[in-house]
Amino acid sequence: MRPSRIASFFIGTFLFATFLLQWWQLPAYPIWIWTFLGLLGFFGLLGAIKHNKPITMMFTISLSIALALWTVAHATRSLQSQTIPSYASQKITLLGTVTGDPAGKPPSALYPLAVNLIDQSGTLIPVTGSVLIEDFGGWPEYRIGDQIRAEGMLELPKNSEDFNYTHYLRLQGITMILKRAKITSAPTPNALRPTIHLRRTLQSTRLWFESRINRLFPEPEAALITGLLTGERRGFSKRLLDDFAATGLTHLVAISGTNVTIIIGILGGLLFWLPLKWRFFPQIIAIILFTLFVGASASVVRAGVMGILGVLALQLGRIRDTRLAILWTAFFMTLFKPEQLWWDAGFQLSFAAVIGVTEIGPRLQRAFAKVPETLGLRDSLAATLAAQITTLPVSILTFGQVSLIAPLSNILAAPMVPIAMLLGFLGTMMSVVWFPLGQLVGFAGYGAAEWITETARILAKVPYAVVGL
């Protein structure tokens, strides 16, 4: 059996075993399981020595399952090592560092906080863990790296019938919520970690860029262009979000492998005059810069990795090597954080998108031979639709509804996405040099964004556009 097949079988077994273990998470698994896997591996190793292929696979199976057990046990121990949950259902004062972008609608804000200390009547008690701070005092007041004191009621997250809030927060390493907190700055002499300092700088740059978009474009097109370029959805009205959900277009404003594949398509088209191998490095650099620009969060880094895999697929031109690269990427990401495989829709959508680009994208490019390559239209259209085809089943299973109008809405909206992204970005940057020039360049980007929002608005009104499962 070829090494590539053995590797694919090993990774596939590991992913399947890890997926099943979400329903049996323990900090340590019974000794009889390890004994059984050890015996299975021993007989498999003997089979390998005697070149008995069926028995050799026993070794691969035992090794992959053992690694899955260790991965889940390690993640469970890490979660249980947090001491902050022991203070649940208490009014408490926390001291810590803001570690992420605020969420929520003004005037409220939700801040992820890495907690270092608890203040109990003047006594500082060291603790570990991350908490979501619920603040109604203003928007936005605190940034990544700010050290704050927050007082409120510490509670466990509550789930609803259609949304598991516990799983959602656990993906971010958060276990508790501090309700209606009173927040004040509490600077300490401790220097910020280099990673926090970098993320703080990137956040400031992104907020400046978003403010430029809001100056240049009217709503709701400004919110859409911001979502396409940075993944930020705070500016979306509830009605627009509902329209996008009903028409299957929400994925456009969630940073995943889909967004990065659009960037790849745009650059591939703009650099059509270069040989394929010379396009590789500009595309990789663009993906890295985009990843840093939008904040370099875990989900964005994952999307960037998926995008690089897509570029690598085009560069190698060997689908078998590309498939193995995708599998190894999934393996290491799951090994690092198995919760991604279980509950992270972005993780699942990113892999589905890159599979679509590598498997279906080349076929669609041949089908779109008559589409002009101007501004990378053909490449980006093929990449976008290919990603839609493979992400549709994941979206249905994740969100529990089927948008019957989604195929039509995506066909109508997809050609406008790269135009809105490219000209929206160029117009915004040129507005810094001379605002009227930015308006002139961004006008076509505004038209493309308006086409997308109007497509969503009109098609969302079609009877039975979306059907719940």
C-alpha positions in Angstrom: 0.0 0.0 0.0 1.3 3.4 -1.0 2.4 5.7 1.9 -0.1 8.3 0.8 -3.0 5.8 1.2 -1.7 4.8 4.7 -1.5 8.5 5.7 -5.0 9.2 4.4 -6.3 6.1 6.3 -4.5 7.2 9.5 -5.8 10.8 9.3 -9.3 9.7 8.4 -9.5 7.3 11.3 -8.1 9.9 13.7 -10.7 12.5 12.6 -13.6 10.0 12.8 -12.5 8.8 16.3 -12.1 12.4 17.5 -15.5 13.4 16.2 -17.2 10.5 18.0 -15.4 11.3 21.3 -17.2 14.6 21.6 -19.9 12.5 23.3 -17.4 10.9 25.7 -15.0 13.5 27.0 -12.8 12.5 29.9 -9.6 13.9 31.4 -8.3 10.3 31.5 -9.6 7.2 29.7 -9.8 3.7 31.4 -6.7 1.6 31.4 -8.5 -1.3 29.6 -8.8 0.9 26.5 -5.1 1.6 26.4 -4.3 -2.1 27.0 -6.6 -3.1 24.1 -5.1 -0.6 21.8 -1.6 -1.6 22.8 -2.3 -5.2 22.0 -3.9 -4.3 18.7 -0.9 -2.2 17.8 1.5 -4.9 18.8 -0.2 -7.5 16.5 -0.3 -4.9 13.8 3.4 -4.3 14.1 4.0 -8.0 13.8 1.9 -8.0 10.6 4.0 -5.2 9.2 7.2 -7.2 9.8 5.6 -10.1 7.9 4.2 -7.8 5.2 0.7 -8.8 6.0 -1.3 -5.7 4.8 -4.6 -6.4 6.5 -3.0 -7.0 9.9 -0.6 -4.0 9.3 -3.7 -1.7 9.2 -4.4 -2.8 12.8 -1.3 -0.8 13.8 -2.5 2.3 11.9 -6.0 2.0 13.5 -4.6 1.6 17.1 -2.2 4.5 16.7 -4.8 6.9 15.3 -7.4 6.0 17.9 -4.9 6.3 20.7 -3.9 9.7 19.4 -7.6 10.8 19.3 -8.0 9.7 22.9 -5.0 11.6 24.0 -6.1 14.7 22.1 -9.6 14.8 23.7 -8.2 14.0 27.2 -5.7 16.8 26.9 -8.4 19.3 25.8 -10.7 18.2 28.7 -7.9 18.5 31.3 -7.1 22.0 30.0 -10.7 23.0 30.4 -11.0 21.6 33.9 -7.7 23.3 34.9 -9.5 26.7 34.8 -10.3 27.8 38.4 -12.7 30.7 37.6 -15.8 28.4 37.2 -15.6 27.6 40.9 -16.8 31.1 41.6 -20.0 30.7 39.6 -23.3 32.3 40.8 -21.5 34.9 42.8 -21.2 38.7 42.6 -17.5 39.1 42.0 -14.8 41.5 41.0 -12.4 40.4 38.3 -9.1 41.8 37.1 -7.7 40.8 33.7 -6.8 41.7 30.1 -9.1 42.2 27.2 -8.1 39.5 24.6 -10.5 40.0 21.7 -12.7 42.3 19.7 -15.9 43.5 21.3 -19.1 42.1 20.1 -22.7 43.2 20.4 -24.7 46.2 19.2 -24.2 49.7 20.7 -24.6 50.7 23.4 -23.8 47.3 24.7 -20.5 45.4 24.3 -19.2 41.9 25.1 -15.5 41.7 25.9 -13.5 38.4 26.2 -11.3 38.8 29.3 -8.3 36.6 30.4 -8.8 36.7 34.2 -5.7 36.9 36.4 -7.0 37.9 39.8 -10.2 38.1 41.9 -10.7 40.9 44.3 -12.5 39.6 47.5 -12.8 42.4 50.0 -9.4 43.8 49.1 -7.7 40.4 49.0 -6.3 39.5 45.5 -6.7 35.8 44.7 -4.9 34.4 41.6 -7.2 32.5 39.2 -7.1 31.1 35.7 -9.7 31.2 33.0 -11.5 33.4 30.5 -14.8 35.2 31.0 -17.1 37.1 28.6 -17.8 40.5 30.1 -21.2 42.0 29.5 -20.9 45.8 29.4 -23.7 48.3 28.9 -21.6 51.4 29.7 -20.6 52.5 26.2 -19.3 51.5 22.8 -16.5 50.8 22.2 -14.4 51.8 25.2 -11.9 49.1 25.6 -9.5 47.5 23.1 -7.3 44.4 22.9 -4.7 44.6 25.6 -6.5 46.9 27.9 -6.3 45.8 31.6 -9.6 46.3 33.4 -11.5 45.7 36.6 -15.0 44.3 36.1 -17.7 43.8 38.8 -20.8 41.7 38.2 -22.7 38.4 38.6 -20.6 35.5 37.4 -22.8 32.9 35.6 -22.6 29.9 33.4 -23.7 30.4 29.8 -27.3 29.4 29.1 -28.3 27.5 26.0 -31.4 27.9 23.9 -33.3 25.3 21.8 -31.6 26.3 18.6 -28.2 27.6 19.9 -25.6 26.0 22.2 -24.0 29.0 23.8 -21.7 26.9 25.9 -20.1 25.3 22.9 -19.8 28.6 21.1 -17.9 30.2 24.0 -15.8 27.1 24.6 -14.4 27.5 21.1 -13.0 30.8 22.3 -11.7 29.2 25.5 -14.4 31.0 27.6 -16.4 29.2 30.3 -18.3 31.9 32.2 -20.2 35.2 31.7 -20.0 38.3 33.9 -23.5 39.8 33.7 -24.1 43.6 33.5 -20.6 44.3 34.6 -19.3 47.7 35.9 -16.0 48.2 34.2 -13.1 50.5 35.0 -9.5 50.6 33.8 -7.0 48.9 36.1 -3.6 49.2 34.5 -0.7 47.2 35.9 3.0 47.5 35.5 3.1 44.1 33.6 4.1 44.6 30.0 1.8 43.2 27.3 2.7 40.0 25.7 4.1 40.5 22.1 1.1 38.7 20.6 -1.4 40.9 22.4 0.6 44.0 21.4 0.5 42.9 17.8 -3.2 42.2 17.9 -3.9 45.5 19.5 -2.0 47.3 16.7 -3.9 45.3 14.1 -7.2 46.1 15.7 -6.5 49.8 15.6 -5.6 49.6 11.9 -8.8 47.6 11.1 -11.0 50.1 13.0 -9.4 53.0 11.2 -10.1 51.2 7.9 -13.7 50.5 8.8 -14.2 54.1 9.7 -12.9 55.1 6.2 -15.4 52.7 4.6 -18.2 54.3 6.6 -17.2 57.7 5.5 -17.0 56.7 1.8 -20.1 54.5 1.4 -23.7 54.8 2.5 -25.6 52.1 4.4 -26.3 49.2 4.0 -23.5 49.0 1.3 -20.9 50.2 3.8 -21.8 47.4 6.2 -21.6 44.8 3.3 -18.2 46.0 2.0 -16.9 46.0 5.6 -18.2 42.5 6.1 -16.6 41.3 2.8 -13.2 42.8 3.6 -13.0 42.3 7.4 -15.7 39.9 8.4 -17.2 42.5 10.7 -21.1 42.4 10.9 -21.8 44.9 13.7 -23.1 47.4 11.1 -25.7 45.0 9.6 -29.3 45.7 10.4 -31.4 42.7 11.6 -33.5 42.9 8.4 -30.4 42.7 6.2 -29.0 39.8 8.2 -32.4 38.0 7.9 -32.4 38.6 4.1 -28.9 37.2 3.8 -29.8 34.2 5.9 -33.0 33.5 3.8 -31.1 33.7 0.5 -28.0 31.7 1.6 -25.6 34.7 1.4 -24.5 34.9 5.0 -21.3 33.1 4.2 -20.1 36.1 2.2 -19.6 38.2 5.4 -18.1 35.5 7.6 -14.3 35.2 7.3 -13.7 31.7 6.1 -12.0 29.8 3.3 -14.6 31.3 0.9 -13.4 34.9 1.4 -9.8 33.9 0.9 -10.6 31.9 -2.3 -12.2 35.1 -3.7 -8.9 37.0 -3.0 -7.0 34.2 -4.7 -9.3 34.4 -7.7 -9.0 38.2 -8.0 -5.2 38.1 -7.8 -5.0 35.2 -10.2 -7.0 37.2 -12.7 -5.0 40.4 -12.2 -1.8 38.5 -12.7 -3.0 36.5 -15.7 0.0 37.8 -17.7 2.4 36.0 -15.4 3.2 32.2 -15.5 1.3 30.2 -12.9 4.4 29.6 -10.8 5.1 33.4 -10.6 1.6 34.1 -9.3 2.2 31.8 -6.3 4.2 34.2 -4.1 2.1 37.3 -4.6 -1.0 35.3 -3.7 0.6 33.9 -0.6 1.8 37.3 0.5 -1.7 38.7 -0.1 -3.3 36.0 2.0 -0.8 36.6 4.9 -1.4 40.4 4.7 -5.2 39.8 4.7 -4.9 37.5 7.7 -3.0 40.1 9.6 -5.2 42.9 8.5 -8.5 41.5 9.8 -7.0 40.6 13.2 -5.3 37.2 12.9 -7.8 35.5 15.1 -7.9 31.7 15.2 -10.7 31.6 12.6 -9.0 34.0 10.3 -5.6 32.2 10.6 -7.5 29.0 9.7 -9.1 30.6 6.7 -5.7 31.8 5.6 -4.2 28.3 5.9 -7.1 27.0 3.8 -6.4 29.7 1.2 -2.8 28.8 1.0 -3.8 25.2 0.5 -5.9 26.3 -2.4 -3.0 28.2 -4.0 -0.8 25.2 -3.4 -3.3 23.0 -5.2 -3.2 25.3 -8.3 0.6 25.4 -8.1 1.1 21.6 -7.8 -1.6 20.6 -10.3 -1.6 17.2 -8.6 -5.0 16.6 -6.9 -3.7 13.6 -4.9 -1.0 15.7 -3.2 -3.5 18.5 -2.6 -6.0 16.1 -0.9 -3.2 14.8 1.4 -2.2 18.4 2.3 -5.8 19.2 3.2 -6.0 16.1 5.3 -2.8 16.9 7.2 -4.0 20.4 7.8 -7.2 19.1 9.3 -5.2 16.6 11.4 -2.9 19.3 13.0 -5.8 21.7 13.6 -7.9 19.0 15.3 -4.8 17.9 17.3 -4.4 21.4 18.5 -8.1 22.1 19.3 -10.6 19.2 18.8 -13.5 21.5 19.6 -13.1 22.9 16.1 -14.1 19.6 14.5 -17.1 19.2 16.8 -18.8 22.6 16.9 -17.0 25.2 14.8 -19.0 25.9 11.7 -16.2 28.2 10.4 -13.8 25.3 10.5 -16.2 23.0 8.7 -17.1 25.6 6.1 -13.4 26.5 5.5 -12.5 22.9 4.7 -15.6 22.5 2.6 -14.7 25.7 0.6 -11.1 24.6 -0.1 -12.3 21.2 -1.2 -14.7 22.9 -3.6 -12.0 25.1 -5.0 -9.6 22.2 -5.5 -12.0 19.6 -6.7 -14.7 21.5 -8.6 -13.1 24.9 -9.3 -11.0 23.7 -12.3 -14.1 22.1 -13.9 -16.1 25.3 -13.5 -13.3 27.4 -15.0 -13.6 25.3 -18.2 -17.4 25.7 -18.1 -16.9 29.5 -17.8 -14.5 29.7 -20.7 -16.6 32.5 -22.3 -16.5 34.7 -19.1 -13.9 37.5 -19.5 -10.8 37.3 -17.3 -11.0 41.1 -16.6 -10.3 41.8 -12.9 -10.1 38.1 -12.3 -13.8 37.7 -12.9 -13.6 34.2 -14.4 -11.3 32.8 -11.7 -13.2 34.4 -8.8 -16.6 33.4 -10.2 -15.4 29.7 -10.5 -13.8 29.8 -7.0 -16.9 31.4 -5.4 -19.4 29.0 -7.0 -17.3 25.9 -6.3 -17.1 26.9 -2.7 -20.8 27.4 -2.5 -21.5 23.9 -3.9 -19.4 22.2 -1.3 -20.4 24.4 1.7 -24.2 24.1 1.1 -24.6 20.7 2.8 -22.5 22.0 5.8 -24.7 25.1 6.0 -27.9 23.0 6.0 -26.7 20.7 8.7 -25.3 23.5 10.8 -28.1 26.1 10.6 -31.0 23.7 10.3 -32.7 25.3 7.3 -32.5 25.1 3.6 -32.6 28.2 1.4 -34.3 27.0 -1.7 -33.5 30.3 -3.4 -29.8 30.0 -2.5 -28.6 28.6 -5.8 -30.2 31.5 -7.7 -29.1 34.1 -5.3 -25.5 32.9 -5.3 -25.4 32.8 -9.1 -26.6 36.4 -9.2 -24.5 37.7 -6.3 -21.2 35.8 -6.9 -20.0 37.8 -9.9 -20.4 41.0 -8.0 -18.5 39.9 -4.9 -14.9 40.3 -6.3 -15.8 43.7 -7.8 -17.2 44.9 -4.5 -14.2 43.7 -2.6 -11.5 44.9 -5.0 -13.0 48.4 -5.9 -14.3 48.8 -2.3 -10.8 48.3 -1.0 -9.1 50.4 -3.7 -11.6 53.2 -3.2 -11.2 53.2 0.5 -7.4 53.4 0.3 -7.5 56.1 -2.4 -9.9 58.2 -0.3 -7.0 58.7 2.1 -5.0 60.4 -0.7 -7.9 62.4 -2.1 -11.4 61.8 -1.0 -13.1 62.5 -4.4 -10.7 60.0 -6.1 -11.8 57.4 -3.6 -15.4 58.1 -4.4 -14.8 57.8 -8.1 -13.0 54.5 -7.8 -15.4 53.2 -5.2 -18.5 54.0 -7.2 -18.4 50.7 -9.1 -17.7 48.9 -5.9 -20.8 50.6 -4.3 -22.9 49.5 -7.4 -21.7 45.9 -6.9 -22.5 46.0 -3.2 -25.9 47.5 -3.9 -26.6 44.7 -6.4 -25.8 42.1 -3.7 -28.0 43.7 -1.0 -30.9 44.2 -3.5 -30.6 40.6 -4.6 -30.9 39.5 -1.0 -33.8 41.9 -0.3 -35.9 40.9 -3.4 -35.3 37.2 -3.3 -35.9 37.0 0.4 -39.5 37.9 -0.3 -40.1 35.0 -2.6 -42.5 32.5 -1.0 -40.8 29.5 0.5 -37.4 31.0 -0.1 -36.2 29.3 3.0 -37.5 26.1 4.6 -36.8 25.0 8.2 -35.8 21.4 8.9 
